[in-house]
Every structure is written in C-alpha cells, then in structure tokens.
Amino acid sequence: MTQVGKVGIWSSFHLWPGNQEFAAELEELGFGALWLGSSPGDDLKIVEDLLDATKTFTVATGIVNVWKDDAASIGAAFRRIDAKHPNRFLLGIGASHKLFNTQYEKPYDKLVSYLDGLDAAGVPESSRVLAALGPKVLELSAARSAGAHPYLTTPEHSETARRILGPDKLLAPELAVTLEPDLAEARATARVYLATYLQLPNYTNNFKRLGFTDDDFADGGSDRLVDTLIPHGADAALAKAAEHHEAGADHVNIQVITRDFTLSKDGIRALGAALPR
C-alpha cells in the first residue's frame, strides 16, 4: 500500500501549478502526503510535476471525478506516473455531486463500473481509494480498493467508517481548519467554505447521520455545526486530527481554508511547526 504518514495537506489542484517548491517544503515540514482536490484532469500532469519536485512523500487525488475523466485515460496516466515514481501516487476517485454533473445517475453503479475500468487499465487496488461517506460506498471501498477518503466529517464518522472498512484498510479523512485567531472571524470564514456543502445532499444526509438537523443547516450553519466540523487554530486542528486517529483514522489530511480560497502557505507552515516530532 502507498504510504501517506499520519498527517497530510488537502488543497485544490489549481493552487499548485507554479508552487512545486512549496510542495517540497511540505515534505520538509513533516507532512506525509498532499491531496489534490477538484479533479485535476485526465493526464494528471500536476501530480507528476509535484512528484518530480519532491523526494519521498505521496501525492494523492482527492478526487478524480468519475463523471469527468474516463477510467482508461486515468489508468494510462496512473501507469505513466507510477513507473516514474513507484508507490508515491495514490489515486482517489469519487462520484462528485448531482449539482455539478448533468449526467449524474446511479452513482454507486458508476463507481463499480469505473473500478472495473481501472482494473482493466492496470491500476491495482492497493493504489486507489474511494471518496466515501455512507455505509454502501464504505463497503465498496473495503471490497475494491485500499480504503476510503471521507471529506468533511467528524471523529464519530471515522469510528463508524473504521468498523465498516475493517482493521486493515486505509482510512484518510479530510479535516478543514481555519487559523483565524478571532472566533467570530473563524466562524465567518468557515461559513463561506461551508456554503456550497450545505446545498449538497451527500453531505447534509451524512451530517444528519451524525446527529445534526435541518436547523443546523440554516443561516450558513449553526455554531454547533461550524465548530464541530471546522476547528480554528493550529493546536485545535491537530487536536481534532488526533481525535480522528483515536477513532480509527490512519491518516488525516488537513485543509487550511481562507475567505478567498487561496493557498495559505503561512497557515500550513504554522501547522507544520506544531506537528508532533
């Protein structure tokens, strides 16, 4: 299985062209992996560029959108990259959301057929994970991949996911954090980030499974929802990551969110400085 360490960074792929040197700095700071969100294209060139710029750590996709990029093209890109950088690329795939995909029908069936395509393209199960929130896709993750990459969840979800995945599969949840020192500003930043997700049934249904209600989704999200999902401050972020680890996660990938959705290099450096040594 591709090694990802205990803590990584999650960030949209479009923030990384031209920032390869900073990826090398992530490695020096002690992060085990960089997860690239927003479906980075079927040639996965940005993955290759970041691996070229680093020495040992893993680059993962979080995620390739199965409606956007076909399995054969992704499989060919995987083989090219893995031949150049063996065991340093983890392919994360997922079904995205109906709001963003006009052809969105039977997403579970699409995931199954996509995994069949990856099998045919020579992508081993040990080098791929699924974006998974609900029990059915978590079970598919256990059966057909190295594990699961849940997004925007809680330690309680990690505990449930670990039970479903079993003891040997990778569990790598994303954790959004804000490093605003002021609580009101931190909550305001968190609500800007949450606005899209509160329109997506995949997430709101999962939040309900975790004990939240429709009242928590009103007006940009209740303080309870915001504070549970998005800790603020480096110490609180790493404490929440530790809760995920204690609940069964192997690896937590931290996304430092900002009001303008930019790459927070100083924030990531602050997290790196606070990592346990």
Secondary structure, DSSP 8 states (H G I E B T S, - for coil): -----SEEEEEEGGG-TT-HHHHHHHHHHT--EEEEES---TT-HHHHHHHHH-SS-EEEES-EETTTS-HHHHHHHHHHHHHHSTT-EEEEEE---GGG-TT---HHHHHHHHHHHHHHTT--GGGEEE---SHHHHHHHHHHSSEE---S--HHHHHHHHHHH-SSSEE--EEEEB--SSHHHHHHHHHHHHHHHTT-HHHHHHHHHTT--HHHHGGG--HHHHHHH--BSHHHHHHHHHHHHHHT-S-EEEEE--TT----HHHHHHHHHHS--
